[in-house]
């Protein structure tokens, strides 16, 4: 599974796939969506909607941690 397949799909398809993705895949999807939102002018609303979906999945998996697991993962990626 590649993250890019999730990033550019329909938001409903992304929502369905998030449940079966590993934590690393969810975090990679978030990172790719953040990058897309910063670089692509087209479909910005759709991209932000997908970011919200991924944020909600992270919160579901890590209640009350407010994306801290994602930020930790992202920092670890810089040093690996």
C-alpha positions in Angstrom: 0.0 0.0 0.0 1.3 3.4 -0.9 0.3 6.5 0.8 -0.2 8.4 -2.5 -3.1 6.0 -3.3 -5.0 7.3 -0.3 -4.1 11.0 -0.7 -5.6 11.5 -4.1 -8.7 9.4 -3.7 -12.2 10.5 -3.0 -12.7 11.5 0.6 -15.3 8.8 1.2 -12.9 6.1 -0.1 -10.2 7.5 2.2 -12.5 7.4 5.2 -13.3 3.7 4.5 -9.6 2.8 4.1 -8.4 4.6 7.2 -9.9 2.0 9.6 -7.7 -0.8 8.2 -4.5 1.3 7.7 -1.6 0.8 10.2 -0.6 3.7 12.3 2.4 4.3 10.1 0.2 4.4 7.0 -2.2 6.9 8.7 0.7 9.1 9.7 2.3 8.9 6.2 -1.1 9.8 4.7 -1.3 12.8 7.0 2.2 13.9 6.1 1.5 13.6 2.4 -1.8 15.5 2.7 0.0 18.3 4.7 2.5 18.5 1.9 -0.2 18.6 -0.7 -2.1 21.4 1.1 1.1 23.5 1.1 2.0 22.9 -2.5 -1.1 22.3 -4.6 -3.5 25.2 -5.2 -6.2 23.1 -6.8 -8.6 21.1 -4.7 -7.6 22.8 -1.5 -11.0 22.3 0.1 -10.9 18.6 -0.7 -7.4 18.3 0.7 -8.4 20.0 3.9 -11.4 17.8 4.2 -9.2 14.7 3.9 -6.8 16.1 6.5 -9.8 16.4 8.8 -10.6 12.8 8.2 -7.1 11.7 9.1 -7.0 13.9 12.2 -10.3 12.3 13.3 -8.8 8.8 12.8 -5.7 9.7 14.8 -7.9 11.1 17.6 -10.0 7.9 17.5 -6.9 5.8 17.9 -5.2 8.0 20.4 -8.0 9.7 22.4 -7.1 13.0 24.1 -3.6 13.1 22.7 -4.3 15.9 20.1 -2.1 14.6 17.3 0.9 14.2 19.6 1.6 10.6 18.3 1.7 12.0 14.8 4.0 14.8 15.7 6.3 12.3 17.4 6.3 10.0 14.4 7.0 12.9 12.1 10.1 14.0 14.2 11.3 10.4 14.3 11.2 10.3 10.5 13.6 13.2 10.3 16.2 11.3 12.3 15.9 7.9 10.6 
